[in-house]
Each structure stands twice: as structure tokens, then as C-alpha cells.
Amino acid sequence: MIGFNQINQRVYLTLLAAGTNARVIVERPNAPRPAMPYTGFRFSGGGREINDWDYLDIANDITEWFGFREITFTVFCYGDNAYDEANLLHSKLATPRVADILRSDYGISILQKTPVLDLTVLVDDAYEMRTGFEMILNISSNSSNTNEAVSPYFDTVEPIDWTNKP
């Protein structure tokens, strides 16, 4: 499985390339906020296992497992350009150049994006423009950690004579 830090780094680079905000952050509870406008993202949860399969490598006496996992990230845009930025990100995530940034090195792709939502809230005595959407990523689960030794391997089985007689 790809490490979580590598996934976060790929999402960061993709959002930075797709949008106009120069500040893109991984959101953390109670962390200081940068100056507006900025884009934030965070891991929202895991999802389904998609089409898993295994392969018996007889030469090396191991079984390898392959498959894909859904991982959801929520993207938030803050500031006066929040709605335009979110819509730009939403559109540009589908372009080949931006998709290649996400896909490079780890083969991550976007399965689905939810519509952009207006999340504007009252902060102190003024409204703060906020928008958000979710993107569901498809991530390969294969790595050197997804195999297991199967030794001793056998390739023949002797018949068993079953009987009910003593």
C-alpha cells in the first residue's frame, strides 16, 4: 500500500497545480490558519475494496495480493475567491495535465467528485466565504507488503480413500 504521506503529497501537488491559490494546506484541528485566500484539504475516510485478486508466484514461493482502495479527501476553499477557486479545481482535476500529477509515481486516479457546496459562515461580525467538495480517489493496494510466503508449496495431491467401514 502507498504510504499516507505520499498520498497527501500527491494531493497537495495536484491542488497546487490545478488552482490559483498560492497557499494549499493540509487541514489540522486547531492549527493556525494562513492568510486568505487559501485552499485546504483533509482525509475524510476510506472506502471499498475494489476488484481484489491474488497471484501465486511459484518460483518465489509467495502469494501476492492486488487491488484498489477508495480514499476520500475533502477540499475546502477560503476567501473572496472561494466559489471560483472551488469550481476551477473541480474542473481542472479532470484535465490530463493535472491528472498526470496525481497519477505519477503511484497511479492514483479520481473516481468521483461531489458537487461544490457553499459553506459560507459568520465569523466574528462578517461572513467568511467558504466552499467545499469531496474527491474520491482510487489507489492501488499492491506493494511489497502485500505478499506472503506459501512454502512449502505442493503441486500434487494423493487421493484419499474414504470409507464408512471400520
VMD Tcl script that builds the backbone (N, CA, C; Angstrom):
set m [mol new atoms 498]
animate dup $m
set s [atomselect $m all]
$s set {name element resname resid chain x y z} {
  {N N MET 1 A 0.846 -1.181 0.000}
  {CA C MET 1 A 0.000 0.000 0.000}
  {C C MET 1 A 0.886 1.237 0.000}
  {N N ILE 2 A 0.461 2.232 -0.679}
  {CA C ILE 2 A 1.174 3.501 -0.716}
  {C C ILE 2 A 1.057 4.152 0.660}
  {N N GLY 3 A 2.134 4.744 1.134}
  {CA C GLY 3 A 2.116 5.415 2.427}
  {C C GLY 3 A 1.221 6.640 2.408}
  {N N PHE 4 A 0.629 6.930 3.551}
  {CA C PHE 4 A -0.308 8.052 3.633}
  {C C PHE 4 A 0.374 9.392 3.348}
  {N N ASN 5 A 1.624 9.543 3.754}
  {CA C ASN 5 A 2.339 10.794 3.464}
  {C C ASN 5 A 2.522 10.997 1.967}
  {N N GLN 6 A 2.763 9.917 1.229}
  {CA C GLN 6 A 2.899 10.034 -0.221}
  {C C GLN 6 A 1.578 10.425 -0.877}
  {N N ILE 7 A 0.478 9.885 -0.364}
  {CA C ILE 7 A -0.843 10.243 -0.897}
  {C C ILE 7 A -1.115 11.719 -0.630}
  {N N ASN 8 A -0.877 12.170 0.617}
  {CA C ASN 8 A -1.074 13.584 0.950}
  {C C ASN 8 A -0.233 14.491 0.058}
  {N N GLN 9 A 1.013 14.106 -0.187}
  {CA C GLN 9 A 1.912 14.913 -1.024}
  {C C GLN 9 A 1.387 15.007 -2.450}
  {N N ARG 10 A 0.882 13.901 -2.994}
  {CA C ARG 10 A 0.339 13.910 -4.357}
  {C C ARG 10 A -0.891 14.805 -4.438}
  {N N VAL 11 A -1.786 14.714 -3.442}
  {CA C VAL 11 A -2.992 15.552 -3.435}
  {C C VAL 11 A -2.586 17.023 -3.331}
  {N N TYR 12 A -1.632 17.331 -2.458}
  {CA C TYR 12 A -1.131 18.700 -2.304}
  {C C TYR 12 A -0.611 19.258 -3.631}
  {N N LEU 13 A 0.276 18.516 -4.293}
  {CA C LEU 13 A 0.853 18.969 -5.561}
  {C C LEU 13 A -0.216 19.134 -6.641}
  {N N THR 14 A -1.199 18.258 -6.637}
  {CA C THR 14 A -2.276 18.329 -7.624}
  {C C THR 14 A -3.127 19.570 -7.412}
  {N N LEU 15 A -3.527 19.849 -6.171}
  {CA C LEU 15 A -4.345 21.028 -5.887}
  {C C LEU 15 A -3.579 22.320 -6.151}
  {N N LEU 16 A -2.295 22.322 -5.835}
  {CA C LEU 16 A -1.464 23.500 -6.087}
  {C C LEU 16 A -1.373 23.783 -7.584}
  {N N ALA 17 A -1.230 22.743 -8.392}
  {CA C ALA 17 A -1.127 22.923 -9.842}
  {C C ALA 17 A -2.465 23.270 -10.487}
  {N N ALA 18 A -3.559 22.779 -9.928}
  {CA C ALA 18 A -4.872 22.969 -10.549}
  {C C ALA 18 A -5.494 24.330 -10.238}
  {N N GLY 19 A -5.172 24.898 -9.088}
  {CA C GLY 19 A -5.843 26.124 -8.676}
  {C C GLY 19 A -4.989 27.367 -8.818}
  {N N THR 20 A -5.558 28.491 -8.375}
  {CA C THR 20 A -4.849 29.771 -8.415}
  {C C THR 20 A -4.341 30.187 -7.039}
  {N N ASN 21 A -4.858 29.566 -5.981}
  {CA C ASN 21 A -4.381 29.902 -4.633}
  {C C ASN 21 A -2.940 29.443 -4.462}
  {N N ALA 22 A -2.101 30.340 -3.990}
  {CA C ALA 22 A -0.683 30.009 -3.783}
  {C C ALA 22 A -0.477 29.240 -2.487}
  {N N ARG 23 A -1.469 29.271 -1.598}
  {CA C ARG 23 A -1.362 28.561 -0.329}
  {C C ARG 23 A -2.326 27.378 -0.327}
  {N N VAL 24 A -1.762 26.187 -0.219}
  {CA C VAL 24 A -2.534 24.952 -0.088}
  {C C VAL 24 A -2.015 24.263 1.161}
  {N N ILE 25 A -2.919 23.901 2.061}
  {CA C ILE 25 A -2.506 23.311 3.336}
  {C C ILE 25 A -3.267 22.016 3.605}
  {N N VAL 26 A -2.652 21.162 4.417}
  {CA C VAL 26 A -3.352 20.004 4.975}
  {C C VAL 26 A -4.008 20.515 6.248}
  {N N GLU 27 A -5.320 20.410 6.332}
  {CA C GLU 27 A -6.030 20.937 7.498}
  {C C GLU 27 A -5.845 20.047 8.707}
  {N N ARG 28 A -5.574 20.675 9.827}
  {CA C ARG 28 A -5.416 20.002 11.113}
  {C C ARG 28 A -6.254 20.745 12.148}
  {N N PRO 29 A -6.865 20.014 13.083}
  {CA C PRO 29 A -7.655 20.686 14.126}
  {C C PRO 29 A -6.794 21.654 14.932}
  {N N ASN 30 A -7.304 22.839 15.169}
  {CA C ASN 30 A -6.672 23.877 15.989}
  {C C ASN 30 A -5.327 24.357 15.453}
  {N N ALA 31 A -5.013 24.068 14.211}
  {CA C ALA 31 A -3.763 24.557 13.619}
  {C C ALA 31 A -3.954 26.012 13.199}
  {N N PRO 32 A -2.880 26.793 13.174}
  {CA C PRO 32 A -3.004 28.180 12.718}
  {C C PRO 32 A -3.435 28.232 11.253}
  {N N ARG 33 A -4.205 29.243 10.939}
  {CA C ARG 33 A -4.684 29.408 9.572}
  {C C ARG 33 A -3.805 30.398 8.825}
  {N N PRO 34 A -3.535 30.128 7.547}
  {CA C PRO 34 A -2.760 31.093 6.763}
  {C C PRO 34 A -3.634 32.271 6.350}
  {N N ALA 35 A -3.002 33.268 5.775}
  {CA C ALA 35 A -3.748 34.417 5.256}
  {C C ALA 35 A -4.630 33.954 4.101}
  {N N MET 36 A -5.773 34.601 3.954}
  {CA C MET 36 A -6.688 34.246 2.865}
  {C C MET 36 A -6.250 34.939 1.592}
  {N N PRO 37 A -6.576 34.416 0.452}
  {CA C PRO 37 A -7.289 33.170 0.184}
  {C C PRO 37 A -6.350 31.969 0.276}
  {N N TYR 38 A -6.929 30.814 0.588}
  {CA C TYR 38 A -6.146 29.584 0.601}
  {C C TYR 38 A -7.058 28.388 0.368}
  {N N THR 39 A -6.425 27.261 0.062}
  {CA C THR 39 A -7.130 26.005 -0.148}
  {C C THR 39 A -6.636 25.019 0.895}
  {N N GLY 40 A -7.557 24.305 1.507}
  {CA C GLY 40 A -7.202 23.280 2.485}
  {C C GLY 40 A -7.802 21.950 2.069}
  {N N PHE 41 A -7.180 20.890 2.501}
  {CA C PHE 41 A -7.741 19.565 2.240}
  {C C PHE 41 A -7.451 18.670 3.435}
  {N N ARG 42 A -8.279 17.625 3.573}
  {CA C ARG 42 A -8.060 16.658 4.651}
  {C C ARG 42 A -8.633 15.302 4.250}
  {N N PHE 43 A -8.042 14.286 4.834}
  {CA C PHE 43 A -8.515 12.922 4.652}
  {C C PHE 43 A -9.862 12.792 5.338}
  {N N SER 44 A -10.851 12.251 4.629}
  {CA C SER 44 A -12.195 12.116 5.196}
  {C C SER 44 A -12.550 10.681 5.537}
  {N N GLY 45 A -11.925 9.718 4.872}
  {CA C GLY 45 A -12.223 8.325 5.190}
  {C C GLY 45 A -11.845 7.381 4.077}
  {N N GLY 46 A -11.837 6.120 4.435}
  {CA C GLY 46 A -11.557 5.071 3.468}
  {C C GLY 46 A -12.846 4.554 2.880}
  {N N GLY 47 A -12.711 3.640 1.956}
  {CA C GLY 47 A -13.914 3.121 1.313}
  {C C GLY 47 A -13.773 1.673 0.940}
  {N N ARG 48 A -14.378 1.344 -0.164}
  {CA C ARG 48 A -14.474 -0.042 -0.601}
  {C C ARG 48 A -13.142 -0.609 -1.073}
  {N N GLU 49 A -13.053 -1.930 -0.997}
  {CA C GLU 49 A -12.003 -2.670 -1.687}
  {C C GLU 49 A -12.568 -2.969 -3.063}
  {N N ILE 50 A -11.776 -2.670 -4.097}
  {CA C ILE 50 A -12.292 -2.803 -5.452}
  {C C ILE 50 A -11.520 -3.878 -6.208}
  {N N ASN 51 A -12.220 -4.926 -6.623}
  {CA C ASN 51 A -11.684 -5.959 -7.518}
  {C C ASN 51 A -10.362 -6.558 -7.050}
  {N N ASP 52 A -10.275 -7.008 -5.822}
  {CA C ASP 52 A -9.045 -7.628 -5.353}
  {C C ASP 52 A -8.823 -8.980 -6.027}
  {N N TRP 53 A -7.566 -9.327 -6.245}
  {CA C TRP 53 A -7.198 -10.626 -6.768}
  {C C TRP 53 A -5.837 -11.015 -6.215}
  {N N ASP 54 A -5.506 -12.288 -6.306}
  {CA C ASP 54 A -4.194 -12.732 -5.838}
  {C C ASP 54 A -3.495 -13.503 -6.945}
  {N N TYR 55 A -2.187 -13.624 -6.792}
  {CA C TYR 55 A -1.348 -14.298 -7.787}
  {C C TYR 55 A -0.342 -15.161 -7.052}
  {N N LEU 56 A -0.285 -16.447 -7.409}
  {CA C LEU 56 A 0.659 -17.377 -6.806}
  {C C LEU 56 A 1.935 -17.378 -7.643}
  {N N ASP 57 A 3.010 -16.892 -7.060}
  {CA C ASP 57 A 4.324 -16.865 -7.711}
  {C C ASP 57 A 5.081 -18.107 -7.245}
  {N N ILE 58 A 5.005 -19.176 -8.021}
  {CA C ILE 58 A 5.595 -20.459 -7.638}
  {C C ILE 58 A 7.109 -20.370 -7.545}
  {N N ALA 59 A 7.731 -19.637 -8.450}
  {CA C ALA 59 A 9.192 -19.538 -8.474}
  {C C ALA 59 A 9.749 -18.954 -7.178}
  {N N ASN 60 A 9.027 -18.012 -6.584}
  {CA C ASN 60 A 9.496 -17.358 -5.355}
  {C C ASN 60 A 8.740 -17.803 -4.108}
  {N N ASP 61 A 7.837 -18.755 -4.252}
  {CA C ASP 61 A 7.036 -19.272 -3.132}
  {C C ASP 61 A 6.306 -18.186 -2.354}
  {N N ILE 62 A 5.653 -17.280 -3.070}
  {CA C ILE 62 A 4.851 -16.254 -2.402}
  {C C ILE 62 A 3.522 -16.088 -3.122}
  {N N THR 63 A 2.553 -15.614 -2.376}
  {CA C THR 63 A 1.284 -15.193 -2.951}
  {C C THR 63 A 1.228 -13.684 -2.814}
  {N N GLU 64 A 0.922 -12.999 -3.915}
  {CA C GLU 64 A 0.811 -11.543 -3.894}
  {C C GLU 64 A -0.651 -11.157 -4.054}
  {N N TRP 65 A -1.059 -10.109 -3.332}
  {CA C TRP 65 A -2.417 -9.605 -3.436}
  {C C TRP 65 A -2.401 -8.257 -4.128}
  {N N PHE 66 A -3.371 -8.072 -4.985}
  {CA C PHE 66 A -3.513 -6.832 -5.735}
  {C C PHE 66 A -4.937 -6.320 -5.554}
  {N N GLY 67 A -5.125 -5.045 -5.783}
  {CA C GLY 67 A -6.460 -4.469 -5.699}
  {C C GLY 67 A -6.386 -2.966 -5.595}
  {N N PHE 68 A -7.535 -2.364 -5.387}
  {CA C PHE 68 A -7.621 -0.915 -5.293}
  {C C PHE 68 A -8.457 -0.538 -4.083}
  {N N ARG 69 A -8.205 0.641 -3.559}
  {CA C ARG 69 A -8.948 1.157 -2.413}
  {C C ARG 69 A -9.483 2.544 -2.735}
  {N N GLU 70 A -10.654 2.821 -2.226}
  {CA C GLU 70 A -11.211 4.168 -2.315}
  {C C GLU 70 A -10.771 4.954 -1.087}
  {N N ILE 71 A -10.296 6.159 -1.299}
  {CA C ILE 71 A -9.944 7.048 -0.200}
  {C C ILE 71 A -10.550 8.410 -0.519}
  {N N THR 72 A -11.242 8.988 0.445}
  {CA C THR 72 A -11.929 10.256 0.235}
  {C C THR 72 A -11.179 11.396 0.903}
  {N N PHE 73 A -11.009 12.478 0.150}
  {CA C PHE 73 A -10.448 13.723 0.663}
  {C C PHE 73 A -11.486 14.815 0.478}
  {N N THR 74 A -11.594 15.710 1.455}
  {CA C THR 74 A -12.451 16.872 1.338}
  {C C THR 74 A -11.573 18.078 1.060}
  {N N VAL 75 A -11.965 18.860 0.071}
  {CA C VAL 75 A -11.231 20.055 -0.335}
  {C C VAL 75 A -12.063 21.272 0.041}
  {N N PHE 76 A -11.433 22.246 0.714}
  {CA C PHE 76 A -12.100 23.480 1.112}
  {C C PHE 76 A -11.362 24.667 0.507}
  {N N CYS 77 A -12.098 25.672 0.072}
  {CA C CYS 77 A -11.517 26.916 -0.418}
  {C C CYS 77 A -12.040 28.046 0.459}
  {N N TYR 78 A -11.133 28.950 0.864}
  {CA C TYR 78 A -11.461 30.044 1.770}
  {C C TYR 78 A -11.090 31.373 1.130}
  {N N GLY 79 A -11.894 32.387 1.383}
  {CA C GLY 79 A -11.586 33.731 0.914}
  {C C GLY 79 A -12.609 34.218 -0.097}
  {N N ASP 80 A -12.388 35.438 -0.581}
  {CA C ASP 80 A -13.337 36.056 -1.511}
  {C C ASP 80 A -13.466 35.292 -2.828}
  {N N ASN 81 A -12.448 34.536 -3.192}
  {CA C ASN 81 A -12.497 33.777 -4.441}
  {C C ASN 81 A -12.903 32.317 -4.231}
  {N N ALA 82 A -13.458 31.999 -3.081}
  {CA C ALA 82 A -13.707 30.606 -2.704}
  {C C ALA 82 A -14.557 29.853 -3.728}
  {N N TYR 83 A -15.642 30.459 -4.168}
  {CA C TYR 83 A -16.527 29.751 -5.100}
  {C C TYR 83 A -15.846 29.547 -6.445}
  {N N ASP 84 A -15.199 30.596 -6.960}
  {CA C ASP 84 A -14.497 30.470 -8.246}
  {C C ASP 84 A -13.354 29.467 -8.160}
  {N N GLU 85 A -12.611 29.497 -7.062}
  {CA C GLU 85 A -11.479 28.581 -6.881}
  {C C GLU 85 A -11.951 27.128 -6.818}
  {N N ALA 86 A -12.997 26.874 -6.068}
  {CA C ALA 86 A -13.516 25.504 -5.951}
  {C C ALA 86 A -14.006 24.990 -7.299}
  {N N ASN 87 A -14.701 25.834 -8.053}
  {CA C ASN 87 A -15.174 25.409 -9.375}
  {C C ASN 87 A -14.021 25.189 -10.348}
  {N N LEU 88 A -12.984 26.028 -10.253}
  {CA C LEU 88 A -11.797 25.840 -11.083}
  {C C LEU 88 A -11.114 24.514 -10.748}
  {N N LEU 89 A -10.905 24.247 -9.455}
  {CA C LEU 89 A -10.297 22.986 -9.033}
  {C C LEU 89 A -11.132 21.802 -9.513}
  {N N HIS 90 A -12.431 21.898 -9.311}
  {CA C HIS 90 A -13.344 20.824 -9.685}
  {C C HIS 90 A -13.207 20.491 -11.169}
  {N N SER 91 A -13.100 21.512 -11.999}
  {CA C SER 91 A -12.970 21.308 -13.449}
  {C C SER 91 A -11.581 20.834 -13.838}
  {N N LYS 92 A -10.554 21.470 -13.287}
  {CA C LYS 92 A -9.178 21.165 -13.701}
  {C C LYS 92 A -8.710 19.791 -13.232}
  {N N LEU 93 A -9.320 19.233 -12.196}
  {CA C LEU 93 A -8.930 17.898 -11.742}
  {C C LEU 93 A -9.179 16.837 -12.805}
  {N N ALA 94 A -10.005 17.165 -13.793}
  {CA C ALA 94 A -10.302 16.226 -14.872}
  {C C ALA 94 A -9.377 16.392 -16.075}
  {N N THR 95 A -8.550 17.422 -16.093}
  {CA C THR 95 A -7.687 17.649 -17.252}
  {C C THR 95 A -6.499 16.689 -17.222}
  {N N PRO 96 A -6.000 16.297 -18.387}
  {CA C PRO 96 A -4.886 15.335 -18.435}
  {C C PRO 96 A -3.625 15.810 -17.705}
  {N N ARG 97 A -3.270 17.090 -17.834}
  {CA C ARG 97 A -2.052 17.585 -17.195}
  {C C ARG 97 A -2.132 17.467 -15.682}
  {N N VAL 98 A -3.255 17.843 -15.109}
  {CA C VAL 98 A -3.425 17.771 -13.654}
  {C C VAL 98 A -3.586 16.323 -13.202}
  {N N ALA 99 A -4.322 15.524 -13.959}
  {CA C ALA 99 A -4.497 14.106 -13.611}
  {C C ALA 99 A -3.153 13.376 -13.619}
  {N N ASP 100 A -2.253 13.777 -14.509}
  {CA C ASP 100 A -0.922 13.153 -14.559}
  {C C ASP 100 A -0.113 13.421 -13.294}
  {N N ILE 101 A -0.291 14.591 -12.682}
  {CA C ILE 101 A 0.413 14.906 -11.432}
  {C C ILE 101 A -0.052 13.955 -10.336}
  {N N LEU 102 A -1.348 13.732 -10.259}
  {CA C LEU 102 A -1.905 12.823 -9.251}
  {C C LEU 102 A -1.482 11.383 -9.537}
  {N N ARG 103 A -1.460 11.012 -10.798}
  {CA C ARG 103 A -1.176 9.639 -11.199}
  {C C ARG 103 A 0.309 9.288 -11.120}
  {N N SER 104 A 1.203 10.253 -11.311}
  {CA C SER 104 A 2.636 9.949 -11.385}
  {C C SER 104 A 3.129 9.280 -10.104}
  {N N ASP 105 A 4.033 8.374 -10.260}
  {CA C ASP 105 A 4.688 7.598 -9.207}
  {C C ASP 105 A 3.796 6.539 -8.565}
  {N N TYR 106 A 2.524 6.825 -8.297}
  {CA C TYR 106 A 1.712 5.885 -7.516}
  {C C TYR 106 A 0.437 5.425 -8.218}
  {N N GLY 107 A 0.119 5.949 -9.365}
  {CA C GLY 107 A -1.059 5.509 -10.096}
  {C C GLY 107 A -2.379 5.874 -9.443}
  {N N ILE 108 A -2.441 7.009 -8.756}
  {CA C ILE 108 A -3.677 7.453 -8.108}
  {C C ILE 108 A -4.570 8.115 -9.157}
  {N N SER 109 A -5.862 7.835 -9.103}
  {CA C SER 109 A -6.799 8.485 -10.013}
  {C C SER 109 A -8.046 8.910 -9.239}
  {N N ILE 110 A -8.815 9.790 -9.853}
  {CA C ILE 110 A -10.053 10.277 -9.232}
  {C C ILE 110 A -11.216 9.444 -9.753}
  {N N LEU 111 A -11.929 8.811 -8.827}
  {CA C LEU 111 A -13.118 8.041 -9.191}
  {C C LEU 111 A -14.337 8.940 -9.334}
  {N N GLN 112 A -14.442 9.907 -8.416}
  {CA C GLN 112 A -15.658 10.709 -8.372}
  {C C GLN 112 A -15.390 11.998 -7.613}
  {N N LYS 113 A -16.144 13.056 -7.968}
  {CA C LYS 113 A -16.121 14.314 -7.225}
  {C C LYS 113 A -17.566 14.699 -6.918}
  {N N THR 114 A -17.806 15.175 -5.707}
  {CA C THR 114 A -19.140 15.645 -5.360}
  {C C THR 114 A -19.291 17.078 -5.864}
  {N N PRO 115 A -20.508 17.579 -5.962}
  {CA C PRO 115 A -20.693 18.975 -6.375}
  {C C PRO 115 A -20.080 19.946 -5.359}
  {N N VAL 116 A -19.752 21.135 -5.825}
  {CA C VAL 116 A -19.215 22.188 -4.959}
  {C C VAL 116 A -20.353 22.739 -4.105}
  {N N LEU 117 A -20.102 22.831 -2.789}
  {CA C LEU 117 A -21.099 23.347 -1.854}
  {C C LEU 117 A -20.663 24.693 -1.296}
  {N N ASP 118 A -21.634 25.581 -1.078}
  {CA C ASP 118 A -21.365 26.861 -0.431}
  {C C ASP 118 A -21.400 26.625 1.076}
  {N N LEU 119 A -20.280 26.832 1.745}
  {CA C LEU 119 A -20.158 26.588 3.182}
  {C C LEU 119 A -19.881 27.879 3.949}
  {N N THR 120 A -20.307 29.011 3.397}
  {CA C THR 120 A -20.060 30.319 3.998}
  {C C THR 120 A -20.595 30.354 5.432}
  {N N VAL 121 A -19.787 30.936 6.356}
  {CA C VAL 121 A -20.176 31.024 7.756}
  {C C VAL 121 A -19.903 32.427 8.287}
  {N N LEU 122 A -20.607 32.761 9.372}
  {CA C LEU 122 A -20.391 34.021 10.057}
  {C C LEU 122 A -19.223 33.858 11.029}
  {N N VAL 123 A -18.164 34.651 10.849}
  {CA C VAL 123 A -17.002 34.633 11.725}
  {C C VAL 123 A -16.874 36.032 12.303}
  {N N ASP 124 A -16.957 36.125 13.635}
  {CA C ASP 124 A -16.991 37.413 14.335}
  {C C ASP 124 A -18.169 38.223 13.816}
  {N N ASP 125 A -17.924 39.294 13.056}
  {CA C ASP 125 A -19.040 40.132 12.600}
  {C C ASP 125 A -19.145 40.180 11.075}
  {N N ALA 126 A -18.492 39.260 10.383}
  {CA C ALA 126 A -18.535 39.241 8.920}
  {C C ALA 126 A -18.653 37.800 8.420}
  {N N TYR 127 A -19.199 37.695 7.229}
  {CA C TYR 127 A -19.303 36.371 6.619}
  {C C TYR 127 A -17.987 36.007 5.939}
  {N N GLU 128 A -17.558 34.769 6.161}
  {CA C GLU 128 A -16.340 34.266 5.532}
  {C C GLU 128 A -16.750 33.300 4.427}
  {N N MET 129 A -16.323 33.618 3.212}
  {CA C MET 129 A -16.643 32.771 2.068}
  {C C MET 129 A -15.865 31.463 2.177}
  {N N ARG 130 A -16.614 30.361 2.100}
  {CA C ARG 130 A -16.030 29.028 2.125}
  {C C ARG 130 A -16.815 28.144 1.176}
  {N N THR 131 A -16.099 27.280 0.490}
  {CA C THR 131 A -16.743 26.275 -0.352}
  {C C THR 131 A -16.024 24.951 -0.139}
  {N N GLY 132 A -16.644 23.887 -0.564}
  {CA C GLY 132 A -16.002 22.588 -0.405}
  {C C GLY 132 A -16.611 21.535 -1.304}
  {N N PHE 133 A -15.828 20.512 -1.548}
  {CA C PHE 133 A -16.298 19.336 -2.271}
  {C C PHE 133 A -15.424 18.163 -1.872}
  {N N GLU 134 A -15.903 16.964 -2.157}
  {CA C GLU 134 A -15.133 15.762 -1.864}
  {C C GLU 134 A -14.638 15.153 -3.158}
  {N N MET 135 A -13.446 14.561 -3.092}
  {CA C MET 135 A -12.961 13.781 -4.220}
  {C C MET 135 A -12.602 12.395 -3.703}
  {N N ILE 136 A -13.103 11.410 -4.405}
  {CA C ILE 136 A -12.860 10.019 -4.042}
  {C C ILE 136 A -11.767 9.495 -4.960}
  {N N LEU 137 A -10.670 9.062 -4.348}
  {CA C LEU 137 A -9.509 8.613 -5.096}
  {C C LEU 137 A -9.474 7.090 -5.193}
  {N N ASN 138 A -8.919 6.601 -6.275}
  {CA C ASN 138 A -8.700 5.176 -6.493}
  {C C ASN 138 A -7.198 4.940 -6.333}
  {N N ILE 139 A -6.812 4.138 -5.335}
  {CA C ILE 139 A -5.409 3.944 -5.015}
  {C C ILE 139 A -5.071 2.455 -5.049}
  {N N SER 140 A -3.988 2.118 -5.735}
  {CA C SER 140 A -3.555 0.726 -5.826}
  {C C SER 140 A -3.076 0.243 -4.468}
  {N N SER 141 A -3.450 -0.971 -4.098}
  {CA C SER 141 A -3.049 -1.515 -2.796}
  {C C SER 141 A -1.859 -2.449 -2.899}
  {N N ASN 142 A -1.294 -2.630 -4.073}
  {CA C ASN 142 A -0.179 -3.562 -4.217}
  {C C ASN 142 A 1.137 -2.931 -3.790}
  {N N SER 143 A 1.929 -3.678 -3.067}
  {CA C SER 143 A 3.289 -3.268 -2.707}
  {C C SER 143 A 4.006 -4.495 -2.180}
  {N N SER 144 A 5.243 -4.332 -1.765}
  {CA C SER 144 A 5.987 -5.470 -1.226}
  {C C SER 144 A 5.404 -5.936 0.100}
  {N N ASN 145 A 4.517 -5.175 0.698}
  {CA C ASN 145 A 3.909 -5.559 1.973}
  {C C ASN 145 A 2.673 -6.423 1.781}
  {N N THR 146 A 2.236 -6.624 0.549}
  {CA C THR 146 A 1.014 -7.390 0.316}
  {C C THR 146 A 1.323 -8.754 -0.289}
  {N N ASN 147 A 2.320 -9.428 0.287}
  {CA C ASN 147 A 2.590 -10.797 -0.136}
  {C C ASN 147 A 2.872 -11.647 1.095}
  {N N GLU 148 A 2.824 -12.955 0.882}
  {CA C GLU 148 A 3.002 -13.872 1.999}
  {C C GLU 148 A 3.656 -15.144 1.481}
  {N N ALA 149 A 4.581 -15.674 2.245}
  {CA C ALA 149 A 5.243 -16.925 1.865}
  {C C ALA 149 A 4.233 -18.061 1.912}
  {N N VAL 150 A 4.303 -18.937 0.929}
  {CA C VAL 150 A 3.386 -20.077 0.872}
  {C C VAL 150 A 4.133 -21.392 0.980}
  {N N SER 151 A 5.394 -21.350 1.319}
  {CA C SER 151 A 6.230 -22.536 1.409}
  {C C SER 151 A 5.745 -23.414 2.560}
  {N N PRO 152 A 5.762 -24.697 2.522}
  {CA C PRO 152 A 6.144 -25.459 1.340}
  {C C PRO 152 A 4.982 -25.542 0.357}
  {N N TYR 153 A 5.291 -25.319 -0.871}
  {CA C TYR 153 A 4.307 -25.385 -1.943}
  {C C TYR 153 A 4.170 -26.832 -2.405}
  {N N PHE 154 A 2.982 -27.270 -2.700}
  {CA C PHE 154 A 2.797 -28.625 -3.215}
  {C C PHE 154 A 2.067 -28.531 -4.554}
  {N N ASP 155 A 2.385 -29.448 -5.449}
  {CA C ASP 155 A 1.732 -29.429 -6.751}
  {C C ASP 155 A 1.024 -30.743 -7.094}
  {N N THR 156 A 1.063 -31.708 -6.193}
  {CA C THR 156 A 0.294 -32.940 -6.390}
  {C C THR 156 A -0.407 -33.301 -5.087}
  {N N VAL 157 A -1.500 -34.003 -5.228}
  {CA C VAL 157 A -2.270 -34.453 -4.073}
  {C C VAL 157 A -2.619 -35.911 -4.306}
  {N N GLU 158 A -2.336 -36.743 -3.323}
  {CA C GLU 158 A -2.667 -38.154 -3.410}
  {C C GLU 158 A -4.163 -38.313 -3.088}
  {N N PRO 159 A -4.813 -39.227 -3.768}
  {CA C PRO 159 A -6.235 -39.424 -3.452}
  {C C PRO 159 A -6.420 -39.984 -2.044}
  {N N ILE 160 A -7.512 -39.617 -1.437}
  {CA C ILE 160 A -7.856 -40.109 -0.106}
  {C C ILE 160 A -9.003 -41.096 -0.271}
  {N N ASP 161 A -8.833 -42.284 0.259}
  {CA C ASP 161 A -9.894 -43.291 0.189}
  {C C ASP 161 A -10.779 -43.122 1.411}
  {N N TRP 162 A -12.005 -42.711 1.177}
  {CA C TRP 162 A -12.968 -42.539 2.260}
  {C C TRP 162 A -13.809 -43.794 2.394}
  {N N THR 163 A -14.037 -44.184 3.603}
  {CA C THR 163 A -14.889 -45.357 3.827}
  {C C THR 163 A -15.642 -45.201 5.126}
  {N N ASN 164 A -16.784 -45.833 5.186}
  {CA C ASN 164 A -17.571 -45.823 6.417}
  {C C ASN 164 A -17.385 -47.113 7.207}
  {N N LYS 165 A -16.581 -48.023 6.668}
  {CA C LYS 165 A -16.388 -49.312 7.330}
  {C C LYS 165 A -15.193 -49.196 8.274}
  {N N PRO 166 A -15.262 -49.918 9.415}
  {CA C PRO 166 A -14.137 -49.897 10.325}
  {C C PRO 166 A -12.921 -50.598 9.792}
}
mol reanalyze $m
mol bondsrecalc $m
mol representation Tube
mol addrep $m
